[in-house]
Amino acid sequence: MASRTDLSDCAGCLCLASRRAARVITRAYDRRLRPFGIRATQFTVLVMLILRGPLTIGELAEALGIERTTLSRNLALLEGEGWIVLRPGDDARERIAAVTPKGRKRVGEALPAWKKAQRAASAAIGGAGVTALRALAQHATR
């Protein structure tokens, strides 16, 4: 005899909703940044390196809250564009990422488009949504 499981609460799954919202927001940023030949994820990595300076891949992955393997693939693309350099660290297994002048220039060129995307996303989710999203992201880094 099969048991009936009530899955009605799953229709409002916050995990699914947050993943869908993240994809919508990312696509909106990507549309604004596309004319500059850069994706939102790439822009974020470059900005983090500009703000914090050269970082090991592990430090950068932690700062961005992403897996090292995902970051390594993205860094290879950025290096291919000449926007970053990867050099050996103190430990033979460690690599350090740093932004190149070309990468800084690309961020500077794309920054006005990023600001437009930021304003549009903020307006779409409202002040309370912005506050909640930032609080959730801050909590995740602890």
C-alpha positions as CSV (number, residue, x, y, z in Angstrom):
1,M,0.0,0.0,0.0
2,A,1.5,3.4,-1.1
3,S,1.5,6.2,1.4
4,R,0.4,9.7,0.5
5,T,3.0,12.3,1.1
6,D,1.8,15.9,1.4
7,L,4.2,18.0,-0.8
8,S,2.1,21.1,-0.8
9,D,4.6,23.1,1.2
10,C,7.3,22.4,-1.4
11,A,5.4,24.6,-3.9
12,G,6.8,27.6,-2.0
13,C,10.4,26.3,-1.7
14,L,12.7,29.1,-0.8
15,C,15.7,27.3,-2.3
16,L,14.0,27.1,-5.7
17,A,12.7,30.7,-5.5
18,S,16.2,32.1,-4.6
19,R,17.9,30.2,-7.4
20,R,15.3,31.4,-9.9
21,A,15.7,35.0,-8.7
22,A,19.5,34.7,-8.9
23,R,19.3,33.6,-12.5
24,V,16.9,36.5,-13.4
25,I,19.1,39.0,-11.7
26,T,22.3,37.6,-13.3
27,R,20.7,37.7,-16.7
28,A,19.7,41.4,-16.2
29,Y,23.3,42.3,-15.3
30,D,24.6,40.3,-18.2
31,R,22.4,42.1,-20.6
32,R,23.8,45.5,-19.4
33,L,27.4,44.3,-19.5
34,R,27.3,42.4,-22.8
35,P,28.3,45.4,-24.9
36,F,31.6,45.5,-23.0
37,G,32.3,41.8,-23.6
38,I,32.1,40.8,-19.9
39,R,29.7,38.8,-17.9
40,A,28.4,39.6,-14.4
41,T,30.4,36.8,-12.8
42,Q,33.6,38.0,-14.5
43,F,33.0,41.6,-13.5
44,T,32.5,40.5,-9.9
45,V,35.8,38.5,-9.8
46,L,37.7,41.5,-11.3
47,V,36.1,43.9,-8.8
48,M,37.0,41.6,-5.9
49,L,40.6,41.5,-7.0
50,I,40.7,45.2,-7.5
51,L,39.3,45.9,-4.0
52,R,41.3,43.3,-2.2
53,G,44.5,43.0,-4.3
54,P,46.1,39.8,-5.4
55,L,44.6,36.7,-3.7
56,T,45.2,33.0,-3.7
57,I,42.5,31.1,-5.6
58,G,41.3,29.7,-2.2
59,E,41.0,33.2,-0.7
60,L,39.2,34.5,-3.7
61,A,36.8,31.5,-3.8
62,E,36.0,32.1,-0.1
63,A,35.5,35.9,-0.6
64,L,33.1,35.2,-3.5
65,G,31.4,32.3,-1.8
66,I,31.9,29.9,-4.7
67,E,33.7,26.6,-5.2
68,R,37.3,26.6,-6.2
69,T,36.7,24.4,-9.2
70,T,34.1,26.8,-10.5
71,L,36.4,29.7,-9.9
72,S,39.3,28.0,-11.6
73,R,37.3,27.7,-14.8
74,N,36.3,31.4,-14.6
75,L,39.9,32.5,-13.9
76,A,41.1,30.6,-17.0
77,L,38.7,32.6,-19.2
78,L,39.7,35.9,-17.5
79,E,43.4,35.0,-18.0
80,G,42.7,34.2,-21.7
81,E,41.2,37.7,-22.1
82,G,44.3,39.2,-20.5
83,W,42.3,40.7,-17.6
84,I,44.1,38.8,-14.9
85,V,47.5,37.0,-14.4
86,L,47.9,33.8,-12.4
87,R,51.3,33.3,-10.8
88,P,52.7,30.7,-8.4
89,G,52.3,31.3,-4.7
90,D,54.6,30.5,-1.8
91,D,53.4,26.9,-1.9
92,A,53.9,25.0,-5.1
93,R,50.2,24.0,-5.1
94,E,49.1,27.6,-4.6
95,R,48.3,30.1,-7.4
96,I,47.7,33.8,-6.9
97,A,45.4,35.9,-9.1
98,A,45.9,39.6,-9.8
99,V,44.1,42.0,-12.1
100,T,46.1,43.4,-15.1
101,P,45.8,47.0,-16.3
102,K,43.7,45.6,-19.2
103,G,41.3,44.1,-16.6
104,R,41.1,47.4,-14.6
105,K,40.3,49.2,-17.9
106,R,37.5,46.8,-18.7
107,V,36.0,47.2,-15.3
108,G,36.2,51.0,-15.6
109,E,34.5,50.9,-19.0
110,A,31.7,48.5,-17.8
111,L,31.1,50.3,-14.5
112,P,28.4,52.7,-15.7
113,A,26.4,49.7,-17.2
114,W,26.9,47.8,-13.9
115,K,25.5,50.8,-12.0
116,K,22.4,50.8,-14.2
117,A,21.9,47.1,-13.6
118,Q,22.4,47.6,-9.9
119,R,19.8,50.4,-9.8
120,A,17.3,48.4,-11.8
121,A,17.7,45.3,-9.6
122,S,17.4,47.4,-6.4
123,A,14.3,49.0,-7.7
124,A,12.8,45.7,-8.7
125,I,13.2,44.1,-5.3
126,G,12.7,47.2,-3.3
127,G,14.5,48.5,-0.2
128,A,13.4,45.7,2.1
129,G,14.5,43.1,-0.5
130,V,17.9,44.7,-0.9
131,T,18.4,44.8,2.9
132,A,17.2,41.1,3.3
133,L,19.4,40.0,0.4
134,R,22.5,41.7,1.8
135,A,21.8,40.3,5.3
136,L,21.4,36.8,3.9
137,A,24.7,37.1,1.9
138,Q,26.5,38.5,5.0
139,H,25.2,35.7,7.2
140,A,26.4,33.2,4.6
141,T,30.0,34.4,5.0
142,R,30.1,33.7,8.7
